[in-house]
């Protein structure tokens, strides 16, 4: 479209859609981390976690990566967390990947324990690699959800 001077406007580039179904992998799960140990994942947490995996795996990569703070589904920066060095169990190349989180029970109020349950990992292509399962919201330093 001309702008009156015979010059055409340049349209913003469009990123290609990634409609592939999101997959999940536990290849890099760090179940021995003191804050995120698998022993802290009780039955109720695991029940809700499986439901969340099922829900997200029915959607696309684009849907998941369209950050949604109502579901506490977004990328984040480790510098403001209790683990500023990030996923230390990963190889250096993988540690460069953008970390992501999602709430296990996004419909629960965030101030209640179920609402604080989080999953942390990273996405490569169409796969979310689960690294930590956080039953007490320990990655972020406010401590509101600790159940000691």
Beta strands, then each sheet from edge to edge (+ up, - down):
strand 1: 23-25
strand 2: 74-75
strand 3: 99-103
strand 4: 118-124
strand 5: 127-134
sheet 1: 1+ 5+ 4- 3+ 2-
end
